Amino acid sequence: MNQDDLTKQDEDLSATEFDGEERADHHDFGSWPEIAGLIFTILVTWLIFQFRG
């Protein structure tokens, strides 16, 4: 892998290159990070309103 490959943005890659990189990462978390972030955001918002009135 050369330096130019490291600086490419996802938008600059073709679909096959992007899929290849995603498979090479070996990380497929699905939608759980977004769901956990949404729940955390709702919890923090609720706590703010509970303690701030």
PDB file of N, CA, C and O in Angstrom:
ATOM      1  N   MET A   1       0.857  -1.179   0.000  1.00  0.00           N
ATOM      2  CA  MET A   1       0.000   0.000   0.000  1.00  0.00           C
ATOM      3  C   MET A   1       0.898   1.236   0.000  1.00  0.00           C
ATOM      4  O   MET A   1       1.801   1.362   0.827  1.00  0.00           O
ATOM      5  N   ASN A   2       0.637   2.136  -0.933  1.00  0.00           N
ATOM      6  CA  ASN A   2       1.460   3.340  -0.987  1.00  0.00           C
ATOM      7  C   ASN A   2       0.751   4.498  -0.302  1.00  0.00           C
ATOM      8  O   ASN A   2      -0.394   4.377   0.134  1.00  0.00           O
ATOM      9  N   GLN A   3       1.446   5.610  -0.218  1.00  0.00           N
ATOM     10  CA  GLN A   3       0.929   6.774   0.510  1.00  0.00           C
ATOM     11  C   GLN A   3      -0.329   7.337  -0.143  1.00  0.00           C
ATOM     12  O   GLN A   3      -1.213   7.830   0.558  1.00  0.00           O
ATOM     13  N   ASP A   4      -0.428   7.276  -1.473  1.00  0.00           N
ATOM     14  CA  ASP A   4      -1.609   7.807  -2.152  1.00  0.00           C
ATOM     15  C   ASP A   4      -2.867   7.032  -1.783  1.00  0.00           C
ATOM     16  O   ASP A   4      -3.945   7.618  -1.688  1.00  0.00           O
ATOM     17  N   ASP A   5      -2.746   5.723  -1.573  1.00  0.00           N
ATOM     18  CA  ASP A   5      -3.904   4.928  -1.173  1.00  0.00           C
ATOM     19  C   ASP A   5      -4.399   5.318   0.212  1.00  0.00           C
ATOM     20  O   ASP A   5      -5.594   5.223   0.491  1.00  0.00           O
ATOM     21  N   LEU A   6      -3.497   5.753   1.075  1.00  0.00           N
ATOM     22  CA  LEU A   6      -3.877   6.104   2.438  1.00  0.00           C
ATOM     23  C   LEU A   6      -4.638   7.416   2.504  1.00  0.00           C
ATOM     24  O   LEU A   6      -5.402   7.636   3.444  1.00  0.00           O
ATOM     25  N   THR A   7      -4.446   8.289   1.527  1.00  0.00           N
ATOM     26  CA  THR A   7      -5.082   9.603   1.585  1.00  0.00           C
ATOM     27  C   THR A   7      -6.337   9.698   0.735  1.00  0.00           C
ATOM     28  O   THR A   7      -6.947  10.766   0.683  1.00  0.00           O
ATOM     29  N   LYS A   8      -6.748   8.631   0.069  1.00  0.00           N
ATOM     30  CA  LYS A   8      -7.957   8.675  -0.739  1.00  0.00           C
ATOM     31  C   LYS A   8      -9.189   8.746   0.150  1.00  0.00           C
ATOM     32  O   LYS A   8      -9.274   8.070   1.176  1.00  0.00           O
ATOM     33  N   GLN A   9     -10.130   9.564  -0.255  1.00  0.00           N
ATOM     34  CA  GLN A   9     -11.406   9.638   0.448  1.00  0.00           C
ATOM     35  C   GLN A   9     -12.319   8.532  -0.070  1.00  0.00           C
ATOM     36  O   GLN A   9     -12.128   8.031  -1.178  1.00  0.00           O
ATOM     37  N   ASP A  10     -13.308   8.152   0.732  1.00  0.00           N
ATOM     38  CA  ASP A  10     -14.246   7.119   0.306  1.00  0.00           C
ATOM     39  C   ASP A  10     -14.966   7.492  -0.982  1.00  0.00           C
ATOM     40  O   ASP A  10     -15.287   6.620  -1.789  1.00  0.00           O
ATOM     41  N   GLU A  11     -15.219   8.777  -1.179  1.00  0.00           N
ATOM     42  CA  GLU A  11     -15.929   9.218  -2.373  1.00  0.00           C
ATOM     43  C   GLU A  11     -15.073   9.067  -3.621  1.00  0.00           C
ATOM     44  O   GLU A  11     -15.607   8.976  -4.727  1.00  0.00           O
ATOM     45  N   ASP A  12     -13.745   9.039  -3.462  1.00  0.00           N
ATOM     46  CA  ASP A  12     -12.842   8.922  -4.602  1.00  0.00           C
ATOM     47  C   ASP A  12     -12.654   7.481  -5.054  1.00  0.00           C
ATOM     48  O   ASP A  12     -12.108   7.244  -6.132  1.00  0.00           O
ATOM     49  N   LEU A  13     -13.093   6.520  -4.260  1.00  0.00           N
ATOM     50  CA  LEU A  13     -12.905   5.105  -4.580  1.00  0.00           C
ATOM     51  C   LEU A  13     -14.067   4.586  -5.412  1.00  0.00           C
ATOM     52  O   LEU A  13     -15.203   5.042  -5.282  1.00  0.00           O
ATOM     53  N   SER A  14     -13.755   3.621  -6.271  1.00  0.00           N
ATOM     54  CA  SER A  14     -14.843   2.956  -6.988  1.00  0.00           C
ATOM     55  C   SER A  14     -15.534   2.000  -6.027  1.00  0.00           C
ATOM     56  O   SER A  14     -15.020   1.720  -4.944  1.00  0.00           O
ATOM     57  N   ALA A  15     -16.686   1.506  -6.421  1.00  0.00           N
ATOM     58  CA  ALA A  15     -17.461   0.625  -5.541  1.00  0.00           C
ATOM     59  C   ALA A  15     -16.698  -0.653  -5.221  1.00  0.00           C
ATOM     60  O   ALA A  15     -16.760  -1.138  -4.092  1.00  0.00           O
ATOM     61  N   THR A  16     -15.985  -1.203  -6.186  1.00  0.00           N
ATOM     62  CA  THR A  16     -15.253  -2.452  -5.921  1.00  0.00           C
ATOM     63  C   THR A  16     -14.076  -2.213  -4.988  1.00  0.00           C
ATOM     64  O   THR A  16     -13.790  -3.046  -4.128  1.00  0.00           O
ATOM     65  N   GLU A  17     -13.381  -1.069  -5.149  1.00  0.00           N
ATOM     66  CA  GLU A  17     -12.282  -0.755  -4.236  1.00  0.00           C
ATOM     67  C   GLU A  17     -12.796  -0.550  -2.815  1.00  0.00           C
ATOM     68  O   GLU A  17     -12.186  -1.020  -1.854  1.00  0.00           O
ATOM     69  N   PHE A  18     -13.919   0.154  -2.685  1.00  0.00           N
ATOM     70  CA  PHE A  18     -14.501   0.411  -1.365  1.00  0.00           C
ATOM     71  C   PHE A  18     -14.912  -0.898  -0.696  1.00  0.00           C
ATOM     72  O   PHE A  18     -14.622  -1.108   0.481  1.00  0.00           O
ATOM     73  N   ASP A  19     -15.586  -1.781  -1.438  1.00  0.00           N
ATOM     74  CA  ASP A  19     -15.984  -3.071  -0.881  1.00  0.00           C
ATOM     75  C   ASP A  19     -14.773  -3.900  -0.462  1.00  0.00           C
ATOM     76  O   ASP A  19     -14.810  -4.588   0.558  1.00  0.00           O
ATOM     77  N   GLY A  20     -13.708  -3.834  -1.243  1.00  0.00           N
ATOM     78  CA  GLY A  20     -12.486  -4.550  -0.894  1.00  0.00           C
ATOM     79  C   GLY A  20     -11.884  -4.043   0.393  1.00  0.00           C
ATOM     80  O   GLY A  20     -11.432  -4.832   1.224  1.00  0.00           O
ATOM     81  N   GLU A  21     -11.872  -2.724   0.570  1.00  0.00           N
ATOM     82  CA  GLU A  21     -11.345  -2.155   1.813  1.00  0.00           C
ATOM     83  C   GLU A  21     -12.219  -2.514   3.003  1.00  0.00           C
ATOM     84  O   GLU A  21     -11.709  -2.799   4.087  1.00  0.00           O
ATOM     85  N   GLU A  22     -13.532  -2.502   2.809  1.00  0.00           N
ATOM     86  CA  GLU A  22     -14.439  -2.855   3.898  1.00  0.00           C
ATOM     87  C   GLU A  22     -14.243  -4.308   4.322  1.00  0.00           C
ATOM     88  O   GLU A  22     -14.263  -4.612   5.515  1.00  0.00           O
ATOM     89  N   ARG A  23     -14.054  -5.198   3.366  1.00  0.00           N
ATOM     90  CA  ARG A  23     -13.818  -6.607   3.705  1.00  0.00           C
ATOM     91  C   ARG A  23     -12.471  -6.783   4.393  1.00  0.00           C
ATOM     92  O   ARG A  23     -12.334  -7.630   5.277  1.00  0.00           O
ATOM     93  N   ALA A  24     -11.482  -5.997   4.001  1.00  0.00           N
ATOM     94  CA  ALA A  24     -10.151  -6.094   4.606  1.00  0.00           C
ATOM     95  C   ALA A  24     -10.157  -5.609   6.046  1.00  0.00           C
ATOM     96  O   ALA A  24      -9.331  -6.048   6.846  1.00  0.00           O
ATOM     97  N   ASP A  25     -11.068  -4.717   6.390  1.00  0.00           N
ATOM     98  CA  ASP A  25     -11.134  -4.198   7.755  1.00  0.00           C
ATOM     99  C   ASP A  25     -11.621  -5.244   8.749  1.00  0.00           C
ATOM    100  O   ASP A  25     -11.266  -5.181   9.926  1.00  0.00           O
ATOM    101  N   HIS A  26     -12.412  -6.189   8.311  1.00  0.00           N
ATOM    102  CA  HIS A  26     -12.957  -7.263   9.153  1.00  0.00           C
ATOM    103  C   HIS A  26     -13.850  -6.744  10.279  1.00  0.00           C
ATOM    104  O   HIS A  26     -14.047  -7.439  11.276  1.00  0.00           O
ATOM    105  N   HIS A  27     -14.379  -5.565  10.138  1.00  0.00           N
ATOM    106  CA  HIS A  27     -15.270  -5.010  11.154  1.00  0.00           C
ATOM    107  C   HIS A  27     -16.610  -4.704  10.515  1.00  0.00           C
ATOM    108  O   HIS A  27     -16.711  -3.839   9.645  1.00  0.00           O
ATOM    109  N   ASP A  28     -17.632  -5.411  10.947  1.00  0.00           N
ATOM    110  CA  ASP A  28     -18.980  -5.140  10.457  1.00  0.00           C
ATOM    111  C   ASP A  28     -19.897  -5.091  11.669  1.00  0.00           C
ATOM    112  O   ASP A  28     -20.400  -6.114  12.132  1.00  0.00           O
ATOM    113  N   PHE A  29     -20.102  -3.888  12.167  1.00  0.00           N
ATOM    114  CA  PHE A  29     -20.904  -3.721  13.372  1.00  0.00           C
ATOM    115  C   PHE A  29     -22.382  -3.539  13.070  1.00  0.00           C
ATOM    116  O   PHE A  29     -23.201  -3.523  13.989  1.00  0.00           O
ATOM    117  N   GLY A  30     -22.733  -3.402  11.804  1.00  0.00           N
ATOM    118  CA  GLY A  30     -24.127  -3.195  11.457  1.00  0.00           C
ATOM    119  C   GLY A  30     -24.602  -1.833  11.916  1.00  0.00           C
ATOM    120  O   GLY A  30     -23.869  -0.849  11.820  1.00  0.00           O
ATOM    121  N   SER A  31     -25.826  -1.774  12.413  1.00  0.00           N
ATOM    122  CA  SER A  31     -26.413  -0.503  12.846  1.00  0.00           C
ATOM    123  C   SER A  31     -26.280  -0.262  14.339  1.00  0.00           C
ATOM    124  O   SER A  31     -26.752   0.759  14.838  1.00  0.00           O
ATOM    125  N   TRP A  32     -25.651  -1.173  15.064  1.00  0.00           N
ATOM    126  CA  TRP A  32     -25.590  -1.039  16.530  1.00  0.00           C
ATOM    127  C   TRP A  32     -24.903   0.224  17.011  1.00  0.00           C
ATOM    128  O   TRP A  32     -25.376   0.803  17.989  1.00  0.00           O
ATOM    129  N   PRO A  33     -23.820   0.700  16.400  1.00  0.00           N
ATOM    130  CA  PRO A  33     -23.226   1.960  16.892  1.00  0.00           C
ATOM    131  C   PRO A  33     -24.183   3.143  16.794  1.00  0.00           C
ATOM    132  O   PRO A  33     -24.221   3.983  17.693  1.00  0.00           O
ATOM    133  N   GLU A  34     -24.965   3.218  15.702  1.00  0.00           N
ATOM    134  CA  GLU A  34     -25.919   4.313  15.553  1.00  0.00           C
ATOM    135  C   GLU A  34     -27.048   4.191  16.569  1.00  0.00           C
ATOM    136  O   GLU A  34     -27.489   5.195  17.128  1.00  0.00           O
ATOM    137  N   ILE A  35     -27.512   2.987  16.808  1.00  0.00           N
ATOM    138  CA  ILE A  35     -28.592   2.766  17.774  1.00  0.00           C
ATOM    139  C   ILE A  35     -28.110   3.107  19.184  1.00  0.00           C
ATOM    140  O   ILE A  35     -28.815   3.775  19.940  1.00  0.00           O
ATOM    141  N   ALA A  36     -26.909   2.647  19.534  1.00  0.00           N
ATOM    142  CA  ALA A  36     -26.360   2.950  20.860  1.00  0.00           C
ATOM    143  C   ALA A  36     -26.146   4.453  21.027  1.00  0.00           C
ATOM    144  O   ALA A  36     -26.403   4.998  22.100  1.00  0.00           O
ATOM    145  N   GLY A  37     -25.680   5.126  19.976  1.00  0.00           N
ATOM    146  CA  GLY A  37     -25.497   6.573  20.041  1.00  0.00           C
ATOM    147  C   GLY A  37     -26.804   7.312  20.217  1.00  0.00           C
ATOM    148  O   GLY A  37     -26.872   8.294  20.957  1.00  0.00           O
ATOM    149  N   LEU A  38     -27.850   6.846  19.539  1.00  0.00           N
ATOM    150  CA  LEU A  38     -29.167   7.463  19.672  1.00  0.00           C
ATOM    151  C   LEU A  38     -29.708   7.289  21.089  1.00  0.00           C
ATOM    152  O   LEU A  38     -30.231   8.237  21.676  1.00  0.00           O
ATOM    153  N   ILE A  39     -29.584   6.093  21.632  1.00  0.00           N
ATOM    154  CA  ILE A  39     -30.053   5.839  23.003  1.00  0.00           C
ATOM    155  C   ILE A  39     -29.267   6.685  23.997  1.00  0.00           C
ATOM    156  O   ILE A  39     -29.849   7.250  24.923  1.00  0.00           O
ATOM    157  N   PHE A  40     -27.957   6.778  23.816  1.00  0.00           N
ATOM    158  CA  PHE A  40     -27.132   7.590  24.704  1.00  0.00           C
ATOM    159  C   PHE A  40     -27.525   9.064  24.627  1.00  0.00           C
ATOM    160  O   PHE A  40     -27.599   9.745  25.650  1.00  0.00           O
ATOM    161  N   THR A  41     -27.776   9.552  23.417  1.00  0.00           N
ATOM    162  CA  THR A  41     -28.177  10.944  23.245  1.00  0.00           C
ATOM    163  C   THR A  41     -29.512  11.228  23.916  1.00  0.00           C
ATOM    164  O   THR A  41     -29.674  12.262  24.564  1.00  0.00           O
ATOM    165  N   ILE A  42     -30.463  10.325  23.767  1.00  0.00           N
ATOM    166  CA  ILE A  42     -31.764  10.482  24.412  1.00  0.00           C
ATOM    167  C   ILE A  42     -31.608  10.467  25.930  1.00  0.00           C
ATOM    168  O   ILE A  42     -32.242  11.261  26.625  1.00  0.00           O
ATOM    169  N   LEU A  43     -30.773   9.574  26.447  1.00  0.00           N
ATOM    170  CA  LEU A  43     -30.534   9.490  27.886  1.00  0.00           C
ATOM    171  C   LEU A  43     -29.921  10.780  28.421  1.00  0.00           C
ATOM    172  O   LEU A  43     -30.360  11.298  29.448  1.00  0.00           O
ATOM    173  N   VAL A  44     -28.918  11.295  27.738  1.00  0.00           N
ATOM    174  CA  VAL A  44     -28.268  12.529  28.192  1.00  0.00           C
ATOM    175  C   VAL A  44     -29.246  13.701  28.132  1.00  0.00           C
ATOM    176  O   VAL A  44     -29.272  14.530  29.041  1.00  0.00           O
ATOM    177  N   THR A  45     -30.046  13.775  27.073  1.00  0.00           N
ATOM    178  CA  THR A  45     -31.047  14.840  26.963  1.00  0.00           C
ATOM    179  C   THR A  45     -32.053  14.742  28.095  1.00  0.00           C
ATOM    180  O   THR A  45     -32.411  15.756  28.694  1.00  0.00           O
ATOM    181  N   TRP A  46     -32.513  13.540  28.395  1.00  0.00           N
ATOM    182  CA  TRP A  46     -33.468  13.336  29.485  1.00  0.00           C
ATOM    183  C   TRP A  46     -32.854  13.758  30.821  1.00  0.00           C
ATOM    184  O   TRP A  46     -33.512  14.408  31.634  1.00  0.00           O
ATOM    185  N   LEU A  47     -31.584  13.383  31.047  1.00  0.00           N
ATOM    186  CA  LEU A  47     -30.910  13.757  32.292  1.00  0.00           C
ATOM    187  C   LEU A  47     -30.764  15.276  32.414  1.00  0.00           C
ATOM    188  O   LEU A  47     -30.935  15.833  33.498  1.00  0.00           O
ATOM    189  N   ILE A  48     -30.453  15.932  31.315  1.00  0.00           N
ATOM    190  CA  ILE A  48     -30.330  17.390  31.354  1.00  0.00           C
ATOM    191  C   ILE A  48     -31.643  18.023  31.776  1.00  0.00           C
ATOM    192  O   ILE A  48     -31.652  18.915  32.625  1.00  0.00           O
ATOM    193  N   PHE A  49     -32.752  17.578  31.199  1.00  0.00           N
ATOM    194  CA  PHE A  49     -34.049  18.152  31.557  1.00  0.00           C
ATOM    195  C   PHE A  49     -34.470  17.781  32.973  1.00  0.00           C
ATOM    196  O   PHE A  49     -35.185  18.551  33.614  1.00  0.00           O
ATOM    197  N   GLN A  50     -34.050  16.630  33.479  1.00  0.00           N
ATOM    198  CA  GLN A  50     -34.391  16.228  34.839  1.00  0.00           C
ATOM    199  C   GLN A  50     -33.686  17.093  35.864  1.00  0.00           C
ATOM    200  O   GLN A  50     -34.287  17.467  36.871  1.00  0.00           O
ATOM    201  N   PHE A  51     -32.428  17.416  35.631  1.00  0.00           N
ATOM    202  CA  PHE A  51     -31.653  18.150  36.629  1.00  0.00           C
ATOM    203  C   PHE A  51     -31.612  19.649  36.392  1.00  0.00           C
ATOM    204  O   PHE A  51     -31.207  20.394  37.285  1.00  0.00           O
ATOM    205  N   ARG A  52     -32.010  20.105  35.242  1.00  0.00           N
ATOM    206  CA  ARG A  52     -32.004  21.528  34.947  1.00  0.00           C
ATOM    207  C   ARG A  52     -33.393  22.130  34.974  1.00  0.00           C
ATOM    208  O   ARG A  52     -33.545  23.344  35.105  1.00  0.00           O
ATOM    209  N   GLY A  53     -34.406  21.290  34.852  1.00  0.00           N
ATOM    210  CA  GLY A  53     -35.770  21.770  34.939  1.00  0.00           C
ATOM    211  C   GLY A  53     -36.229  22.301  33.694  1.00  0.00           C
ATOM    212  O   GLY A  53     -37.370  22.752  33.598  1.00  0.00           O
TER     213      GLY A  53
END
